């Protein structure tokens, strides 16, 4: 079952909170939209198939949908909560430029974009749609445009293999057939890290679980995402820290211990490196209703 709550609406755009409580491994019936959409995941994991290619969507990987695109969805891990930003074709042309070529893309959500997403939601709660919400949306749209235009090796995330989206890739120990491409390796590793699988606690144990060499695993992340495996794993931990800070976590020492950081200083350094703010500053930013 899917439910949607309108958070904000303005000239040419709508912002919705979408909750899915479905639990099915198979693909849904086809869905077609008439707007451009940037969809970011707040909680959970699901799969999306479009143009014959499937990708895993989670808090580190959003997607850009285009008008007329046929989509299918699967929820093998349960439900999810997403933010969906829909833009009319006219507004998209205004922002992207007339005649801009639009590729069907996934969007890597780094910690700064994650923070921008959270600030959009805070602005929507404040109710100032014409200025605060509209202005806060620009970093999200800018990220979609930038990654859509990027055709460097890092943009290989836009061209996942069919095996990368195969349901259940991390349900048990993956077979070698799943590990034939870098995209498949990264997809399986992302699922293990996001799910908190015990093997995801270290590079060597994760590589053994995926039945690849540590060198293959490390190189796959650099090739597919343009970042290291360590950076990605810390990105996931920073996202969890932002969740806790947004919900009023009072103790940075407890937060550091719970998330596996060496100490509070290590937590602070990592968050500042990924987001550009200290945890104390983030508390103020995430509590602000009018960023």
Backbone bond lengths (Angstrom), bond angles and torsions (degrees), N, CA, C in turn:
res aa  C-N    CA-C-N  psi(-1)  N-CA   C-N-CA  omega(-1)  CA-C   N-CA-C  phi
1 X - - - 1.446 - - 1.531 109.03 -
2 X 1.329 116.34 139.84 1.459 121.38 -179.36 1.521 108.73 -122.00
3 X 1.330 115.93 135.64 1.460 120.90 175.36 1.509 109.00 -129.32
4 X 1.341 115.72 151.02 1.460 120.77 -176.94 1.518 109.66 -134.73
5 X 1.338 116.08 136.11 1.453 122.13 177.85 1.522 108.00 -120.94
6 X 1.328 117.10 124.47 1.460 121.61 178.85 1.527 109.84 -72.32
7 X 1.330 116.76 123.04 1.454 121.74 179.87 1.521 112.00 -96.07
8 X 1.325 116.21 -37.58 1.465 120.45 -179.38 1.512 108.68 -164.16
9 X 1.320 115.81 152.44 1.458 120.56 175.74 1.519 109.04 -144.76
10 X 1.319 115.87 145.10 1.454 121.62 -179.76 1.505 109.46 -149.92
11 X 1.332 117.82 -174.71 1.464 120.59 -178.53 1.534 111.41 -60.96
12 X 1.317 116.51 105.07 1.456 120.62 175.92 1.508 115.41 88.10
13 X 1.334 119.84 1.30 1.462 119.37 179.57 1.515 111.07 -143.01
14 X 1.330 114.77 153.11 1.458 122.17 170.34 1.520 108.20 -135.83
15 X 1.311 115.54 148.64 1.457 122.43 178.59 1.520 107.50 -124.41
16 X 1.340 116.20 121.11 1.460 121.09 -175.95 1.519 110.84 -126.68
17 X 1.334 115.16 148.05 1.463 121.88 167.81 1.525 106.96 -98.15
18 X 1.330 116.78 120.95 1.455 121.80 -175.73 1.527 109.07 -114.42
19 X 1.316 116.46 126.34 1.465 122.22 179.15 1.524 109.51 -116.67
20 X 1.327 116.54 128.73 1.467 122.43 175.40 1.516 108.50 -116.84
21 X 1.317 116.40 130.94 1.460 120.54 177.78 1.526 110.00 -115.19
22 X 1.330 115.98 19.24 1.460 120.45 179.98 1.532 110.84 -72.75
23 X 1.290 115.66 152.43 1.457 121.59 177.61 1.527 108.10 -140.42
24 X 1.315 116.33 76.02 1.462 120.40 -179.32 1.517 109.59 -138.71
25 X 1.312 115.39 143.00 1.457 120.11 -177.18 1.525 112.05 -87.04
26 X 1.324 117.03 -24.81 1.452 120.23 -177.43 1.512 112.64 -79.58
27 X 1.332 115.58 165.69 1.456 121.13 -178.43 1.532 110.07 -78.23
28 X 1.320 115.39 144.73 1.457 121.75 177.26 1.524 110.19 -76.17
29 X 1.335 115.67 172.66 1.461 120.52 172.15 1.527 109.03 -64.59
30 X 1.323 115.83 159.30 1.465 120.91 -177.65 1.528 111.08 -64.14
31 X 1.333 115.54 141.18 1.458 122.50 174.23 1.525 108.33 -125.72
32 X 1.327 116.73 139.22 1.460 121.64 -179.71 1.525 108.39 -130.71
33 X 1.338 116.71 131.04 1.455 122.03 178.73 1.521 110.19 -113.35
34 X 1.331 115.17 158.37 1.461 119.69 -179.93 1.524 111.99 -108.87
35 X 1.338 116.88 14.61 1.461 121.44 -179.66 1.523 110.40 -130.42
36 X 1.320 114.84 162.93 1.456 120.55 168.16 1.525 107.50 -78.30
37 X 1.325 116.56 142.50 1.462 120.03 -178.59 1.526 110.45 -139.68
38 X 1.318 114.74 133.88 1.460 121.69 168.88 1.519 105.75 -108.10
39 X 1.340 117.00 116.96 1.465 122.07 -175.43 1.525 109.10 -115.81
40 X 1.321 115.79 120.68 1.460 122.68 -179.67 1.519 109.53 -116.37
41 X 1.312 116.12 139.03 1.468 121.80 -176.39 1.527 109.30 -93.41
42 X 1.327 116.13 126.46 1.459 120.68 173.69 1.522 111.37 -86.92
43 X 1.331 116.12 -45.28 1.467 120.71 179.76 1.516 108.78 -143.99
44 X 1.333 115.44 147.60 1.454 120.36 174.97 1.520 113.30 92.47
45 X 1.318 114.21 -177.62 1.457 122.85 -177.48 1.531 108.45 -144.32
46 X 1.312 116.85 140.74 1.458 120.25 173.84 1.521 108.77 -150.12
47 X 1.325 115.60 173.46 1.459 120.79 178.49 1.516 110.04 -116.21
48 X 1.308 114.58 143.39 1.472 121.66 178.46 1.523 108.41 -126.74
49 X 1.332 116.04 134.65 1.455 120.76 176.44 1.516 109.02 -121.08
50 X 1.315 116.46 128.62 1.460 122.47 177.26 1.517 108.02 -148.32
51 X 1.304 116.08 142.76 1.471 121.16 -179.91 1.524 111.12 57.14
52 X 1.353 116.47 30.91 1.448 121.01 177.92 1.512 115.10 78.37
53 X 1.329 117.73 4.98 1.466 121.49 -178.65 1.514 109.86 -121.47
54 X 1.319 116.63 142.34 1.452 120.52 -178.13 1.520 110.53 -116.41
55 X 1.341 115.18 147.69 1.455 122.01 178.50 1.520 108.69 -137.38
56 X 1.312 116.47 156.93 1.454 122.83 174.01 1.517 108.21 -94.59
57 X 1.317 117.55 124.90 1.459 123.05 176.23 1.522 109.00 -103.77
58 X 1.321 116.68 130.73 1.454 122.94 177.72 1.530 107.13 -152.79
59 X 1.340 119.73 -176.08 1.467 118.66 -176.47 1.527 115.10 -61.15
60 X 1.316 118.52 -12.15 1.468 119.63 177.39 1.522 112.70 -102.59
61 X 1.319 118.45 -2.86 1.455 120.66 -177.53 1.526 110.24 -141.32
62 X 1.334 115.29 109.34 1.455 122.03 176.66 1.526 109.00 -97.46
63 X 1.321 116.43 -177.71 1.460 117.96 175.86 1.521 110.92 -146.37
64 X 1.318 114.97 156.88 1.453 123.92 176.65 1.520 108.54 -110.05
65 X 1.321 116.85 119.54 1.450 121.78 176.37 1.516 110.16 -100.48
66 X 1.324 116.98 146.55 1.461 121.29 -177.39 1.527 109.65 -119.62
67 X 1.333 118.21 155.12 1.467 121.11 -178.90 1.525 111.95 -58.14
68 X 1.337 115.08 140.02 1.448 121.02 177.13 1.509 115.31 80.81
69 X 1.313 117.68 -1.43 1.456 122.61 -178.20 1.532 110.01 -78.41
70 X 1.316 117.30 133.24 1.458 121.98 178.09 1.525 108.92 -89.61
71 X 1.329 116.36 123.18 1.462 121.99 -175.94 1.525 110.64 -119.91
72 X 1.328 115.26 148.64 1.454 123.07 171.59 1.525 107.62 -131.81
73 X 1.334 117.40 148.88 1.455 121.72 -177.31 1.523 110.49 -131.16
74 X 1.332 115.19 148.36 1.461 122.02 174.89 1.519 108.37 -136.89
75 X 1.329 115.98 145.95 1.467 121.88 -177.30 1.525 110.27 -127.97
76 X 1.319 117.67 66.49 1.468 119.04 -177.17 1.518 114.02 -69.42
77 X 1.347 117.29 -16.63 1.463 120.00 -178.55 1.519 112.19 -105.25
78 X 1.334 118.76 9.92 1.455 120.86 -178.78 1.515 111.69 105.54
79 X 1.336 116.57 -154.06 1.456 121.68 -174.30 1.506 113.80 -85.29
80 X 1.331 114.53 -179.18 1.458 121.05 -179.98 1.516 109.24 -158.36
81 X 1.324 115.28 164.49 1.463 123.02 175.74 1.522 107.65 -128.32
82 X 1.330 116.93 126.53 1.462 121.88 -175.60 1.523 110.81 -128.30
83 X 1.321 114.92 159.69 1.454 122.48 167.40 1.515 107.10 -109.67
84 X 1.333 116.91 125.58 1.458 121.64 -178.99 1.518 109.55 -115.48
85 X 1.313 115.79 117.22 1.461 122.47 175.47 1.522 107.73 -102.18
86 X 1.329 117.15 115.45 1.463 122.23 -179.41 1.521 109.66 -107.32
87 X 1.335 115.61 134.11 1.466 121.51 -178.48 1.521 109.12 -125.26
88 X 1.316 116.13 136.85 1.459 119.61 176.04 1.525 109.12 -67.46
89 X 1.334 117.42 152.96 1.467 119.18 176.81 1.531 112.84 -54.21
90 X 1.326 116.41 -36.62 1.476 119.07 179.52 1.528 111.30 -64.20
91 X 1.331 117.51 -46.88 1.458 120.11 -179.77 1.529 110.12 -65.47
92 X 1.343 116.88 -38.51 1.460 118.96 178.00 1.532 110.96 -59.88
93 X 1.347 116.80 -41.90 1.466 120.09 179.11 1.514 111.09 -64.73
94 X 1.329 116.72 -36.13 1.464 120.09 177.69 1.526 110.49 -62.83
95 X 1.327 116.18 -42.35 1.454 120.67 -176.90 1.520 112.85 -79.65
96 X 1.342 116.38 -38.07 1.462 120.37 -175.69 1.515 112.52 -90.82
97 X 1.336 116.65 -21.09 1.450 119.79 -176.58 1.513 111.16 101.26
98 X 1.313 116.76 144.57 1.458 121.48 178.82 1.533 110.45 -62.49
99 X 1.307 115.45 135.92 1.458 119.57 176.02 1.509 114.76 76.08
100 X 1.361 117.74 6.95 1.468 119.62 -179.97 1.520 110.23 -65.38
101 X 1.327 116.33 135.19 1.465 121.40 177.87 1.518 109.09 -81.59
102 X 1.305 116.57 129.25 1.456 121.10 -177.31 1.519 110.33 -114.41
103 X 1.318 116.78 116.57 1.455 121.61 174.25 1.524 108.71 -87.81
104 X 1.324 115.79 153.27 1.463 119.70 176.83 1.515 107.71 -82.18
105 X 1.320 116.67 116.36 1.447 119.71 -161.35 1.510 113.87 -128.84
106 X 1.322 114.71 153.39 1.450 121.52 159.69 1.517 107.42 -99.49
107 X 1.316 115.43 157.69 1.460 121.29 -175.03 1.517 108.48 -127.99
108 X 1.334 117.14 117.84 1.457 120.08 175.77 1.527 108.80 -71.56
109 X 1.318 116.59 124.37 1.461 121.94 -177.36 1.523 108.50 -97.76
110 X 1.341 115.98 95.43 1.451 118.31 176.00 1.527 108.81 -76.01
111 X 1.331 117.21 177.50 1.463 120.34 -173.44 1.525 111.96 -65.37
112 X 1.333 117.47 -31.60 1.466 119.42 178.79 1.525 110.81 -68.70
113 X 1.319 116.80 -39.73 1.453 119.33 177.08 1.524 110.64 -69.56
114 X 1.327 117.05 -34.55 1.459 121.17 174.94 1.529 109.60 -59.53
115 X 1.328 116.83 -45.02 1.470 120.67 178.46 1.525 109.98 -63.32
116 X 1.341 117.52 -42.12 1.464 120.37 178.36 1.532 110.58 -59.61
117 X 1.329 116.51 -40.16 1.464 121.54 177.48 1.531 110.46 -60.28
118 X 1.315 116.58 -46.12 1.460 120.73 -179.46 1.529 111.17 -64.20
119 X 1.313 116.98 -35.23 1.464 120.29 -179.89 1.526 111.47 -72.66
120 X 1.332 116.53 -29.77 1.466 119.56 172.48 1.523 109.73 -61.11
121 X 1.328 116.15 -45.73 1.463 119.90 -179.35 1.524 111.14 -65.22
122 X 1.338 117.49 -37.45 1.463 120.58 176.83 1.523 110.48 -65.04
123 X 1.337 116.95 -41.11 1.461 120.58 178.49 1.525 110.90 -64.24
124 X 1.334 116.61 -39.10 1.463 120.06 178.80 1.523 110.72 -63.13
125 X 1.321 117.18 -37.26 1.465 119.71 177.43 1.521 110.98 -65.38
126 X 1.342 116.50 -29.18 1.459 120.03 -180.00 1.518 113.21 -74.28
127 X 1.333 118.45 -23.01 1.453 120.94 173.71 1.516 116.79 88.84
128 X 1.330 119.12 -2.14 1.466 121.23 -179.42 1.526 108.81 -88.70
129 X 1.333 116.01 80.15 1.460 120.87 -174.01 1.518 112.28 -68.64
130 X 1.329 117.07 -41.46 1.461 120.53 -172.54 1.518 113.04 -64.77
131 X 1.331 117.93 -32.68 1.453 119.82 -176.96 1.524 112.67 -118.49
132 X 1.333 117.50 -62.80 1.469 120.18 -173.19 1.524 111.75 -62.35
133 X 1.321 117.07 -48.44 1.464 119.36 -178.76 1.525 110.58 -67.93
134 X 1.343 116.50 -48.44 1.463 119.85 -178.49 1.521 111.52 -58.73
135 X 1.332 117.14 -41.76 1.459 119.64 -179.50 1.520 111.42 -68.66
136 X 1.331 116.96 -38.85 1.461 119.79 -177.88 1.527 111.92 -69.68
137 X 1.339 117.29 -21.06 1.459 120.30 178.95 1.521 112.87 -73.46
138 X 1.318 117.54 -23.27 1.460 120.19 -172.49 1.525 114.00 -59.82
139 X 1.360 120.08 -40.78 1.476 118.07 176.94 1.527 113.39 -61.01
140 X 1.349 117.41 -34.67 1.458 119.42 178.40 1.525 110.93 -67.19
141 X 1.322 115.83 -45.76 1.458 119.55 179.80 1.521 110.34 -66.38
142 X 1.343 116.00 -40.39 1.463 120.06 178.66 1.512 112.22 -60.06
143 X 1.341 116.83 -39.30 1.468 120.44 178.96 1.522 110.67 -65.77
144 X 1.341 116.54 -41.41 1.460 119.98 178.49 1.518 110.69 -62.62
145 X 1.331 116.79 -43.23 1.461 120.64 179.90 1.521 111.41 -65.59
146 X 1.336 116.32 -42.12 1.461 120.00 -177.41 1.516 111.19 -65.30
147 X 1.331 117.34 -45.75 1.456 119.94 -178.95 1.515 111.50 -72.76
148 X 1.327 116.65 -29.90 1.455 119.73 177.59 1.525 111.03 -65.09
149 X 1.341 115.93 -34.98 1.465 120.27 -178.36 1.515 112.63 -85.26
150 X 1.346 116.88 -16.74 1.462 120.92 -174.95 1.523 110.39 -76.53
151 X 1.307 116.48 116.73 1.462 120.32 179.06 1.522 110.47 -115.13
152 X 1.361 116.02 22.98 1.457 120.59 177.65 1.515 109.17 -74.10
153 X 1.380 118.97 173.12 1.463 119.60 178.36 1.515 113.48 -54.42
154 X 1.341 116.07 -29.99 1.452 118.90 179.50 1.517 111.54 -60.73
155 X 1.348 116.25 -27.06 1.456 120.60 -177.29 1.515 112.55 -74.68
156 X 1.320 118.09 6.43 1.466 120.16 175.44 1.514 111.84 -59.19
157 X 1.363 117.60 -18.67 1.454 119.47 176.68 1.511 111.06 -63.76
158 X 1.344 118.61 -16.27 1.449 120.51 178.32 1.520 111.81 -82.11
159 X 1.333 116.87 -7.34 1.454 119.40 -174.77 1.528 110.39 -127.35
160 X 1.353 116.87 59.86 1.463 119.19 -177.89 1.517 111.29 -67.78
161 X 1.322 114.44 151.15 1.460 118.37 177.69 1.516 109.78 -80.14
162 X 1.324 114.81 164.67 1.466 118.69 179.86 1.515 110.94 -63.23
163 X 1.328 118.47 -34.06 1.463 120.38 -178.18 1.506 112.06 -70.17
164 X 1.360 117.99 -24.49 1.457 120.22 -178.28 1.516 111.29 -63.96
165 X 1.315 118.62 -28.91 1.448 120.85 -177.47 1.504 113.59 -101.25
166 X 1.315 118.75 11.75 1.455 121.29 -176.48 1.522 109.57 -71.02
167 X 1.342 118.99 121.95 1.458 120.38 -177.82 1.519 111.60 -56.57
168 X 1.362 114.01 144.19 1.453 119.85 173.25 1.510 114.58 79.20
169 X 1.350 117.96 18.54 1.461 119.59 -176.99 1.513 112.26 -62.17
170 X 1.349 117.75 -25.34 1.452 120.17 -178.12 1.533 110.12 -116.80
171 X 1.309 117.22 15.33 1.462 119.52 -178.24 1.521 111.29 -64.23
172 X 1.315 116.85 -35.31 1.457 121.55 174.86 1.504 107.59 -137.02
173 X 1.287 118.64 -152.59 1.460 119.62 175.24 1.521 108.46 -77.82
174 X 1.360 118.36 119.27 1.459 120.12 -176.39 1.508 111.49 -65.13
175 X 1.333 115.81 145.86 1.450 120.65 176.34 1.505 111.46 -81.07
176 X 1.314 116.99 166.37 1.457 121.25 -179.07 1.514 112.25 -62.77
177 X 1.360 117.06 -29.76 1.461 118.96 -178.65 1.508 111.71 -61.53
178 X 1.357 117.36 -28.81 1.450 121.02 -179.96 1.513 111.64 -76.26
179 X 1.329 117.87 -15.11 1.449 121.78 -169.94 1.523 113.67 -103.44
180 X 1.323 118.14 22.12 1.453 120.19 -172.01 1.519 113.66 -77.30
181 X 1.326 118.38 -20.91 1.452 120.67 -178.41 1.518 110.40 -125.85
182 X 1.326 114.72 159.46 1.458 119.43 175.56 1.523 111.05 -62.14
183 X 1.336 116.42 -37.61 1.460 119.89 179.82 1.524 111.05 -61.71
184 X 1.330 116.99 -39.83 1.457 120.51 179.30 1.521 111.11 -67.46
185 X 1.324 117.22 -41.01 1.460 121.04 178.48 1.526 110.23 -61.46
186 X 1.330 116.12 -47.30 1.466 120.28 -178.89 1.527 110.47 -64.51
187 X 1.335 117.36 -41.10 1.457 119.74 179.41 1.516 112.34 -60.69
188 X 1.328 116.42 -44.93 1.466 120.12 179.79 1.525 111.30 -67.91
189 X 1.334 116.84 -39.75 1.467 120.14 179.09 1.520 111.16 -65.43
190 X 1.328 117.24 -41.54 1.461 120.77 178.46 1.524 110.67 -59.89
191 X 1.323 116.38 -43.01 1.461 119.38 179.77 1.522 111.10 -63.05
192 X 1.323 117.20 -41.77 1.464 120.62 -179.61 1.524 111.06 -65.15
193 X 1.336 116.66 -42.54 1.464 120.89 -179.46 1.516 110.44 -66.50
194 X 1.334 116.60 -46.39 1.462 120.57 -178.79 1.525 111.59 -63.27
195 X 1.339 116.31 -37.85 1.466 120.41 -179.22 1.526 112.52 -77.77
196 X 1.326 117.82 -7.80 1.458 120.32 -177.79 1.512 113.16 69.18
197 X 1.334 117.14 31.96 1.465 121.01 179.57 1.533 109.23 -59.52
198 X 1.338 118.37 139.30 1.468 120.19 -179.22 1.524 113.55 -53.57
199 X 1.330 117.55 -33.29 1.464 120.16 -179.55 1.519 112.72 -69.68
200 X 1.336 117.02 -16.05 1.461 120.36 -177.88 1.522 112.55 -82.17
201 X 1.332 117.32 7.65 1.456 120.25 179.98 1.511 114.63 -75.64
202 X 1.336 118.54 -12.22 1.460 121.34 179.88 1.510 111.18 -158.58
203 X 1.310 116.19 159.15 1.462 121.60 -179.09 1.524 111.36 -60.57
204 X 1.330 117.26 -46.89 1.455 120.23 -175.17 1.528 111.94 -66.63
205 X 1.340 115.91 -43.90 1.464 118.79 -179.72 1.525 111.16 -68.18
206 X 1.329 117.29 -35.66 1.461 119.78 179.09 1.528 110.48 -68.23
207 X 1.320 116.55 -42.26 1.466 119.84 178.26 1.526 110.69 -62.24
208 X 1.332 116.82 -41.49 1.465 119.71 178.70 1.522 110.85 -63.26
209 X 1.340 116.55 -41.96 1.465 120.76 179.13 1.524 111.68 -62.14
210 X 1.329 116.58 -38.61 1.465 121.06 -179.04 1.519 112.88 -83.84
211 X 1.332 116.91 -5.43 1.459 123.12 179.11 1.533 111.51 60.84
212 X 1.333 114.15 44.63 1.462 121.36 172.43 1.517 106.92 -132.82
213 X 1.326 116.81 166.23 1.456 119.30 176.56 1.525 109.48 -77.57
214 X 1.344 118.26 152.87 1.465 120.21 175.43 1.520 112.05 -55.58
215 X 1.336 116.61 -35.34 1.458 120.13 178.44 1.523 110.54 -63.44
216 X 1.341 117.63 -45.61 1.460 120.79 178.60 1.523 111.47 -59.58
217 X 1.327 116.19 -44.03 1.454 121.03 -177.94 1.521 111.01 -63.28
218 X 1.318 116.52 -47.60 1.462 120.66 -179.66 1.520 111.37 -62.94
219 X 1.320 116.27 -45.07 1.464 120.65 -178.02 1.520 111.73 -66.65
220 X 1.350 117.10 -33.02 1.461 120.25 -178.54 1.527 111.43 -62.82
221 X 1.330 117.40 -40.86 1.463 119.88 -179.80 1.525 111.20 -64.94
222 X 1.315 116.30 -43.50 1.464 119.41 179.05 1.516 110.99 -62.71
223 X 1.321 116.38 -39.23 1.464 120.61 -177.87 1.523 111.48 -71.59
224 X 1.324 117.63 -42.94 1.459 120.70 -173.15 1.523 113.76 -84.91
225 X 1.333 117.39 -39.79 1.456 120.56 -174.10 1.520 113.68 -110.60
226 X 1.322 117.25 -12.61 1.455 119.37 -178.04 1.516 113.29 76.15
227 X 1.326 117.63 13.88 1.468 122.97 178.05 1.520 108.31 -136.36
228 X 1.323 116.18 163.55 1.460 119.91 179.52 1.522 110.56 -81.10
229 X 1.331 115.54 161.58 1.457 120.73 175.11 1.526 110.35 -60.47
230 X 1.328 117.16 -40.70 1.462 120.82 178.68 1.513 111.06 -60.20
231 X 1.338 116.61 -43.62 1.461 120.50 178.98 1.521 110.58 -61.63
232 X 1.335 116.58 -42.12 1.462 119.79 -179.27 1.530 110.49 -65.00
233 X 1.320 116.18 -45.33 1.466 119.01 -179.24 1.532 110.49 -61.42
234 X 1.336 117.47 -41.05 1.457 119.84 176.93 1.521 111.61 -67.01
235 X 1.346 116.11 -33.86 1.476 118.99 176.61 1.521 110.57 -59.55
236 X 1.327 117.41 -41.74 1.463 121.06 178.56 1.527 109.99 -64.29
237 X 1.323 117.10 -42.61 1.465 119.83 179.48 1.527 111.70 -65.87
238 X 1.332 116.95 -37.90 1.465 120.08 178.08 1.532 109.94 -64.54
239 X 1.338 117.34 -38.99 1.460 119.84 176.51 1.517 111.78 -59.67
240 X 1.323 116.42 -40.39 1.468 119.71 178.50 1.525 110.76 -68.79
241 X 1.335 116.80 -34.93 1.460 120.12 176.02 1.531 110.56 -64.50
242 X 1.320 116.67 -40.90 1.471 119.97 178.18 1.530 110.74 -62.25
243 X 1.326 116.94 -38.98 1.467 120.20 176.19 1.523 110.39 -57.60
244 X 1.309 115.26 -47.85 1.472 119.86 -177.05 1.526 111.11 -66.75
245 X 1.330 117.58 -42.36 1.465 120.75 179.17 1.523 110.92 -64.97
246 X 1.320 115.96 -39.63 1.462 120.39 179.40 1.520 110.88 -64.31
247 X 1.327 116.73 -30.62 1.463 121.46 -179.73 1.523 113.00 -92.04
248 X 1.349 116.86 10.18 1.458 120.63 172.16 1.506 116.19 90.43
249 X 1.330 118.64 23.37 1.472 121.02 178.42 1.537 109.64 -53.31
250 X 1.353 118.69 121.12 1.471 120.44 -174.79 1.528 114.61 -85.23
251 X 1.336 117.89 -24.18 1.463 120.21 -171.61 1.515 111.59 -117.23
252 X 1.339 116.40 116.18 1.457 120.29 176.99 1.521 111.17 -71.00
253 X 1.315 117.37 -29.84 1.460 120.72 178.39 1.530 110.51 -65.33
254 X 1.320 116.58 -44.08 1.464 121.05 178.01 1.519 109.73 -65.32
255 X 1.321 115.78 -42.39 1.462 120.35 179.76 1.523 110.79 -60.05
256 X 1.327 116.73 -44.51 1.463 121.05 179.69 1.526 110.79 -61.56
257 X 1.309 116.82 -44.60 1.466 120.45 -179.28 1.520 111.39 -65.27
258 X 1.323 116.46 -43.06 1.463 120.25 -177.84 1.527 112.08 -64.06
259 X 1.335 116.69 -32.99 1.462 120.59 -176.24 1.530 113.13 -94.91
260 X 1.337 116.59 3.97 1.458 119.83 173.82 1.511 115.34 83.77
261 X 1.335 118.88 18.52 1.458 121.16 175.07 1.527 109.30 -81.86
262 X 1.329 115.45 155.56 1.463 119.52 -177.40 1.522 111.47 -62.30
263 X 1.326 116.83 -39.62 1.456 122.01 179.43 1.525 108.52 -166.42
264 X 1.319 115.89 -177.00 1.463 120.63 -177.94 1.528 111.64 -63.46
265 X 1.335 116.71 -37.20 1.470 120.08 179.95 1.525 110.65 -64.44
266 X 1.337 116.81 -39.60 1.458 120.78 177.86 1.528 110.57 -63.42
267 X 1.322 117.15 -42.57 1.459 121.66 176.06 1.521 110.78 -58.30
268 X 1.326 116.36 -48.32 1.467 120.99 -177.26 1.520 111.36 -62.74
269 X 1.341 117.25 -43.82 1.466 120.30 179.35 1.523 111.38 -61.84
270 X 1.339 115.62 -43.35 1.462 119.37 -177.32 1.522 111.07 -66.48
271 X 1.316 117.07 -44.43 1.463 120.20 179.44 1.527 110.35 -62.84
272 X 1.321 116.99 -44.05 1.470 119.76 -179.52 1.524 110.44 -63.20
273 X 1.329 117.19 -38.47 1.468 120.75 -179.70 1.534 110.54 -65.00
274 X 1.329 117.11 -38.24 1.468 120.44 -175.94 1.527 112.58 -84.58
275 X 1.318 117.92 -37.19 1.460 121.14 -170.67 1.524 112.69 -109.06
276 X 1.337 116.72 -24.70 1.460 119.66 -177.90 1.511 113.93 88.05
277 X 1.340 117.44 8.73 1.460 122.21 179.20 1.521 109.24 -137.67
278 X 1.324 116.10 154.67 1.458 120.42 173.13 1.527 109.22 -78.91
279 X 1.348 117.46 161.77 1.466 118.87 175.94 1.523 112.96 -56.87
280 X 1.333 117.81 -37.14 1.468 120.48 179.33 1.522 111.07 -63.68
281 X 1.332 116.77 -43.46 1.465 120.21 177.74 1.528 111.10 -65.53
282 X 1.332 116.22 -36.56 1.461 119.48 -179.92 1.526 111.45 -65.51
283 X 1.309 117.61 -34.97 1.466 119.71 176.80 1.522 110.06 -56.57
284 X 1.332 115.74 -43.61 1.472 119.43 -179.33 1.530 110.52 -68.54
285 X 1.315 117.15 -42.24 1.466 120.19 -178.44 1.516 111.83 -64.45
286 X 1.336 116.44 -43.36 1.460 119.99 -176.59 1.515 112.01 -75.25
287 X 1.326 117.61 -21.58 1.461 120.49 177.43 1.519 111.27 -84.32
288 X 1.341 117.19 -17.30 1.463 121.02 -176.88 1.514 110.37 -67.90
289 X 1.313 116.31 133.65 1.462 121.01 178.93 1.517 111.30 -93.92
290 X 1.309 117.77 -10.64 1.447 121.29 179.71 1.517 108.82 -138.61
291 X 1.340 118.95 77.54 1.454 122.28 -175.40 1.528 110.79 -65.32
